[in-house]
Amino acid sequence: MVGIVIVSHSEKVAQGIKELSVQMIQSPIHVMDAGGMADGEIGTDANRIRDAIQEADEGEGVVVLVDLGSAIMSAEMAIEFLDEEQRKRIVIADGPIVEGAIAAAVQASIGGTLSQVKGAVEECRGVSKL
């Protein structure tokens, strides 16, 4: 099953998005949060992100969702810390973190491929809330 990692500058935001997305599905999937710094401060930590990716990865890949621009840099650095084989199956999705995490969780829970889970996140970019 495809895993999901939620990267936010805030540990509480990442945990809340994880909680929300997991509650929307009925089957267990690997959704990991990687928010904030190790000392509890606001920021992103490439080592925390790497650890979350490794925990979420069951061999079918991991989709990483990020909240702000610098989280992309930290996620890319985390991916570089992985071995070459694992790097091939990790992708960063370009979509809204809350709606995207829910869409990713649903798609992963029904057996979606890495490409399908990433696509579900990116389709949320154009969803109107009104």
Secondary structure as UniProt FT lines:
FT   STRAND          3..8
FT   HELIX           11..23
FT   STRAND          31..36
FT   TURN            38..39
FT   HELIX           46..56
FT   STRAND          62..66
FT   HELIX           69..80
FT   HELIX           84..87
FT   TURN            88..89
FT   STRAND          90..92
FT   HELIX           97..109
FT   TURN            110..111
FT   HELIX           114..123
FT   HELIX           124..126
//
